[in-house]
Every structure is written in C-alpha cells, then in structure tokens.
Amino acid sequence: MLVSGAVTTGANVTLMMRAALAKRRPLSSGKSSAVQEMEQLYKLLADNTTDIVVWLELDVRRRFISPAVRTVLGYEPEALLGTHPLDTVHPTEKDEFRRILDDLVQGKHEEALTVQRYRHKAGHWVWVEASFKLTRDSSGRPTGYVASLRDISARRAAEEALRLSEERLSLALDSGSDGLWDLDLTTGEIELSSHWFDMLGYRANEIVPHINTWHHLVHPEDAERSRRLFLDHLAGLTPAYECEYRLRRKSGGYVWTLARGKAVARDQNGRALRVVGTHIDITRRKEAELKIAHMANHDALTGLPNRALFRERLDDALAAARRQGGGFTILACDLDRFKTVNDSLGHPAGDELLRIIAKRLTSAVRDTDTVARLSGDEFAIILSTTRDADSARATARRIIDIVGEPVDLCGHSACVGVSLGIVQGCGVSDGADGLFRQADIALYRAKKAGRNTFCFYDDGMGSDVSERTLLELDLRDAVMRSEFLLHYQPIVDAASRTVRAFEALMRWTHPVRGTIPPTEFIPLAEETGLIVALGSWALHEACREAASWPGDLRVAVNVSAVQFARPGLEKVVGDALSASGLPAHRLELEITESVLMSDAESVVACLHRLRDLGVRIALDDFGTGYSSLSYLRRFPFDKIKIDRSFIRDISDGNTAAIVRAIVGLGERTGATITAEGVETAEQFEGVCREGCNQVQGYLFSEPLRASRVMNFVEELALRSSTPSFVCARSTAARPPSTRSPRGIAGVSGARRPAS
C-alpha cells in the first residue's frame, strides 16, 4: 500500500545509509578519527533503534538488517540477508507492493511510503509501515536503497476499531430518526443533520440554522422549561441536558422530541463554548402516554372525567376556595327511568343514551365547570366560582329541562329525567368526601320527593340517609361473607293435602343487628346491583339442597328482570342443575309480570330456551298487572300463582268470580293454579271451592330451614288424615299480614315475616 508523501528526512536516510556501510566493511585505517567516530555512532544508532533499518542493493535484495527485526518479526538479521521484501509480505498485498518496488528500480520515484502485513516468524502477520529512499554515491550514481520499517499493529487496530465504530454510528444514524445538532455558543450557529430537517419537514435551505430559530420552533408551553434546563447544564449544574418538548413542523403541527445534549468545549473560565446533542422523535410514545393518562382519568363510554379525576377537581376547587375565598357547588345527578330504557331497548341503546346525556350535561354548564360520570347512570358536576344558591338553582333547572327532552334511539323515542342533590362548598367546608356525601344525601331526598327534581342539602337530612348508607355497606360485606341462607315455604296439593313443592325465600341474619327483614335489604340489593350475585347464589343453593329431597318434590326459585336483561341466564340455570344433580323438571322458575314488561319478545324467547332445558315456568302474582291475560297467550306457563290480594277477599262474590275465571284459564291452558297467601281455614275452603289445585301460606307453615323440610313433609302426611287439620293453627297466633318485594333474582321476601 503506497502512502502519499515520504516522511523520511535526508538526515535519517544518511544515518541509515552510513550505518549500513559501516556494517558492510571495516573502518579504514586511513580515515580520520572524526569520520570513524561518526560511523561508529551511526552503527550504534542503527543497532539500537526500535525501527528495523534495512539496506537494499539496486536489485532490492536485503544486504543489511538491523537487530530490531528480532523484536518486530522474530527473525535473526542474518536469516533475512539476501532475501527480497516480497518474500515476507502478505500474499494479497504482493502485487501492489511489487509495483511500488518496480517504480523505485526504474527510477520513477526516489522515495516511497508503504503499509503492508509482514509475516512473523511465529506465523502471524504484523502491520508494518515502510519508508524507502534511493541512495547515491558522491558522483550521484544510485547505490541502493535505505528502508525503515516500523510496527504499526497497535495503531492499525485502533484505526480499525475507530472505523468500525464510525460505521456503526453512521448506520445507526442513517437507519434511525435522530436529528443531530451541533451548537456554537459563541456565534449561535447550529449545524443540523439531514434527519433533523426530515423530522420537521423542512429542506436545508428553508430554515436559518441559528439558536434563535430553535427558540422560535419550540412550543410556547414548553419554552421556559426547556430554556431553564439548558441553562442549568451550561452552568454546570447538571451533567447533561435532557428535556422533552414540542417542535413545530413545517406543516404547522408539532412533533414531540426528546432533546439530549452535552457541552463538549469550555474556555479556561468554564464557560460553555459548544454543545452537541440529538433530537429524538417521541411523538408516538408521548401520544400513547397521553392516551393512557386520559383513559386512567376519563370514562371510556362518554369521555367525561371519571371518579378519580372528579375527586381531583373537587380537591382543587376546595383548595382554591380556601386560598382565594369564594365558593363552588357540587351537583350529584342520577338519571330517572334509565333502567327501564336500558332493559327494554338493550344495552347498546342504553350506552348511546348515556353518551347523549353526557353531551347535554356538558352543554348546560360552563367550560370552567366539571361534568363527570361516576358509574352507571350516576353523574356529578362541579360548578366553579358560584356565588349564591340562585345561580346553582338556575343551573339545576336548566339541566332538568335539557335532560328531559326526548331522545331518538334507533327509531325508538326514549325519555328520561334526572334528580339532583346540591351542596355548596366554601373555604371553611369539610373535606371533599364530606361534601360529596352531603350532595348524595340531598340526591336521595330529591328522588324520594318524586324524582326529576332537585334538592339542596341541609343539616337535618343526614340521619336517615346515613342509616341507609350503613346498611348498604353491611349488605356488601354480607355478600362477601356469605351471611345469607334460604328458608323454604311449602306448596300443598289442595286435594290430597300433601306437599308438592317448596318456594325458596332469602334470609339475612346480621352479626350485630340480628335478622334484617327482606323488605329492607332486597330493594337495596336491587338498587345497588347486588341482587344479581344473590340471585345466582340462590339458584345454586336451592338446587343443591333440593337434590337431597325424595321423590318428585320441586323447588321454586324467583328470577328477576335484571337476570333476564343480562345474557347467560340459561347457562346459570344449567350450571346450577349440573352442579347439584337435580333433575330439570324438579326446578320451577317463578317470574312476575314486570319481567315480561321489560322486553316481552326477548323474555319469551328466553323462557322457551329454559323450557327446552326441562325447567318448569310459573307466572307469579297473577292478576296484579294490566296485561296479565295477554302474557298467557304468548307463553304456555306450567303454573299460575294467584296473587294474595284475591285470596284475602275470597269471601267476596266478585273476587271469588275472578278466581274462578283464572282457574278456568288454567284448565284450558293445562296450567296448575296455586293460591298464594292462604292464612285461614275459610280462605282454604274458598280456594278449594273455586277449583285451585295448590295452596301456599301460613295456614300450613311459615318458611322453614332446610333441615326441617323433610320433618314437615312427614308431619303433614300424618295430619292429612284429620279433616280439621287446617284449623290446627290458631288465627290469634298468626302475625299480621305483610307484603314483601317480589320479582328478584332467585330470592323473595317472606310471604309473612318469619316467626
């Protein structure tokens, strides 16, 4: 390899030449002592230099080699005398080296500097830099060549490592999206890479590469922060500059960048002179982070702030009121009749309705106010800087009006209302939790007052609502601790006076309060949604316990509209039967007219699927609705249960006629007729006279624990031979008649309170 430009000086050549001559012949006795001393000195230098000194004849054969060859190539000097340089050069480099030597021999060059690999005696290759110089005698005739060979293996390895590093860096920069910048702080000029321009959509000649341009491109919201961090680094307060900010594209939009830089030059006083760094496009990462942050603080369905962000905004409003004075208002909002729309038109329609209501609520307040969706159809609003109750009252009326406007849902007109609880906050208010609890109490009062209205909180509201809140918390704990159990009330065959079935009824014994009546906890369970879990548990528990009963004794379990509204009821029933081993024909599912009213078509279809499983279907509380007769035409029920209100007045001729007509309907459709709420011997005789097949009520038994079911069956069988057994219970001993909630998932209130 020819390296342009010879580096061997004339003095060096002379030194090497004279050293070689001194090696070839003894000193002449005729020479002066000064010449002899000089030649001895040249020889001493040649023998001790770390470079290999070589003398070559005109035919380029080696005639002298200095001792340094032992260290560099491992040979003894004598071993290489008479050899040609090509004999020890790497095969792949011989052709180029031969041309250089030929040019020297032919007189084309008098000097040459080459780099080749020379073979070491041990077999490996050594990188050598060799400089050649033509020598002449006193007459100017060529006499040979002096060469100096230097081991540059270490330098060559460092150069190769640097080359590879530069190639890798170049490849990384070419394949990446980093924009490089090099800022001269003395002039403000910046050198920018092509990727930097590509990142922002500019051509190189479209932008002035100066620090002022950079400042102009930074987003105004990010400018001060990026400037402060940059100055901190220039002042030596941070080891490097790092900041995320937005730069304006040529198109006008902004790209999020991660800027990193470091001062690479400072003057004697430590003042930064030059900073080099990169801009990395992090737009996708930043958008993902912002999206995740938005999802964490906003409702996915409506896009409104969620409970977490609402609480944060409420804390901010309270802190601002304490700092600056003034006040704010909280509105707790609950939609009226939403559940009816959701159950009748389906969840997709319900979701669309919630989105529309969210937009209406937002349009009814200012941009500085907060509208949040907390859960389901529960919303909350913070009215910032409200001065008096009148402005809050006006906003509440506006919200009621706009929410109450009809909504078109896929061709169906739906109309809902909204109830609002209002509390006003100020700097001396209790904490955020206390304020929102007061708004919730006011909301409860508004709903109790008739719904679709608003109510302001006052200090006298707390007691009854607090009791309800405690009961709700206890109810949630009871579900987790499985504090519920089932009691069973017998259903008796009117003719044989033997037990045909038992209806499962839910009971709750509180560890502190004792027995909680179903009239208290069941409506609360329905309102909070806990009734779904309770209903599923009741189905599994009733089937499990009934599986141990003998013969064809059936168990009846109530199913609510909520269970029908949600997909998968057939699976819940099937799983309960499968897990217990109870034959399907021994399970009766009781539904009320309210189930059919929610979405008659889908409910009837579900009833047919349940019937296909082998389950019996009963219509409960028949006669209390406006369209009971129409439902008998739409589905062939296995049993019709006449509501207790008719049985109570069975002695009245008109009531008896209605009962007689219902029995006639049952005979035509093949349905069993059961009279509910039979409490006296007279009522029993009346329903038997009108043709009812079965009876249920306190005349025969109160609801029983599961452990007493079989004992009652046996006792009733023994008593059935006594004609007067129905009068065995004294009417004076009966508790007063009560009506318990019905139409819930697998549970029912007691027909009468348990004794």
C-alpha positions, 0 to 999 in steps of 0.5 A: 500500500503506497502512502502519499508523501515520504516522511523520511528526512535526508538526515535519517536516510544518511544515518541509515545509509552510513550505518549500513556501510559501516556494517558492510566493511571495516573502518579504514585505517586511513580515515580520520578519527572524526569520520570513524567516530561518526560511523561508529555512532551511526552503527550504534544508532542503527543497532539500537533503534526500535525501527528495523533499518534495512539496506537494499542493493539496486536489485532490492535484495536485503544486504543489511538488517538491523537487530530490531527485526528480532523484536518486530518479526522474530527473525535473526538479521542474518536469516533475512540477508539476501532475501527480497521484501516480497518474500515476507509480505502478505500474499494479497498485498504482493502485487501492489507492493511489487509495483511500488518496488518496480517504480523505485528500480526504474527510477520513477520515484526516489522515495516511497511510503508503504503499509503492508502485513509482514509475516512473523516468524511465529506465523502471524502477520504484523502491520508494518509501515515502510519508508524507502529512499534511493541512495547515491554515491558522491558522483550521484550514481544510485547505490541502493536503497535505505528502508525503515520499517516500523510496527504499526499493529497497535495503531492499525487496530485502533484505526480499525476499531475507530472505523468500525465504530464510525460505521456503526454510528453512521448506520445507526444514524442513517437507519434511525430518526435522530436529528443531530445538532451541533451548537456554537455558543459563541456565534449561535450557529447550529449545524443540523443533520439531514434527519433533523430537517426530515423530522420537521419537514423542512429542506436545508435551505428553508430554515436559518440554522441559528439558536434563535430559530430553535427558540422560535420552533419550540412550543410556547408551553414548553419554552421556559422549561426547556430554556431553564434546563439548558441553562442549568447544564451550561452552568454546570449544574447538571451533567447533561441536558435532557428535556422533552418538548414540542417542535413545530413542523413545517406543516404547522403541527408539532412533533414531540422530541426528546432533546439530549445534549452535552457541552463538549468545549469550555474556555479556561473560565468554564464557560460553555463554548459548544454543545452537541446533542440529538433530537429524538422523535417521541411523538408516538410514545408521548401520544400513547402516554397521553392516551393512557393518562386520559383513559386512567382519568376519563370514562371510556363510554362518554369521555367525561372525567371519571371518579378519580379525576372528579375527586381531583377537581373537587380537591382543587376547587376546595383548595382554591376556595380556601386560598382565594375565598369564594365558593363552588357547588357540587351537583350529584345527578342520577338519571330517572327511568334509565333502567327501564330504557336500558332493559327494554331497548338493550344495552347498546341503546342504553350506552348511546343514551348515556353518551347523549346525556353526557353531551347535554350535561356538558352543554348546560354548564360552563367550560370552567365547570366539571361534568363527570360520570361516576358509574352507571347512570350516576353523574356529578358536576362541579360548578366553579366560582358560584356565588349564591344558591340562585345561580346553582338553582338556575343551573339545576333547572336548566339541566332538568329541562335539557335532560328531559327532552326526548331522545331518538334511539334507533327509531325508538323515542326514549325519555328520561329525567334526572334528580339532583342533590346540591351542596355548596362548598366554601373555604371553611367546608369539610373535606371533599368526601364530606361534601360529596356525601352531603350532595348524595344525601340531598340526591336521595331526598330529591328522588324520594320527593318524586324524582326529576327534581332537585334538592339542596342539602341541609343539616337535618337530612343526614340521619336517615340517609346515613342509616341507609348508607350503613346498611348498604355497606353491611349488605356488601360485606354480607355478600362477601361473607356469605351471611345469607341462607334460604328458608323454604315455604311449602306448596300443598296439593289442595286435594290430597293435602300433601306437599308438592313443592317448596318456594325458596325465600332469602334470609339475612341474619346480621352479626350485630343487628340480628335478622334484617327483614327482606323488605329492607335489604332486597330493594337495596340489593336491587338498587345497588346491583347486588341482587344479581350475585344473590340471585345466582347464589340462590339458584345454586343453593336451592338446587343443591339442597333440593337434590337431597329431597325424595321423590318428585318434590320441586323447588321454586326459585324467583328470577328477576328482570335484571337476570333476564336483561343480562345474557347467560341466564340459561347457562346459570340455570344449567350450571346450577342443575349440573352442579347439584344433580337435580333433575330439570323438571324438579326446578320451577322458575317463578317470574312476575309480570314486570319481567315480561314488561321489560322486553316481552319478545326477548323474555319469551324467547328466553323462557322457551330456551329454559323450557327446552332445558326441562325447567318448569315456568310459573307466572307469579302474582297473577292478576296484579298487572294490566296485561296479565291475560295477554302474557298467557297467550304468548307463553304456555306457563306450567303454573299460575300463582294467584296473587294474595290480594284475591285470596284475602277477599275470597269471601267476596262474590266478585273476587271469588268470580275472578278466581274462578275465571283464572282457574278456568284459564288454567284448565284450558291452558293445562296450567296448575293454579296455586293460591298464594297467601292462604292464612285461614281455614275459610280462605282454604275452603274458598280456594278449594271451592273455586277449583285451585289445585295448590295452596301456599301460606301460613295456614300450613307453615311459615318458611322453614330451614332446610333441615326441617323440610323433610320433618314437615313433609312427614308431619303433614302426611300424618295430619292429612288424615284429620279433616280439621287439620287446617284449623290446627293453627290458631288465627290469634297466633298468626302475625299480621299480614305483610307484603314483601318485594317480589320479582328478584333474582332467585330470592323473595321476601317472606310471604309473612315475616318469619316467626 
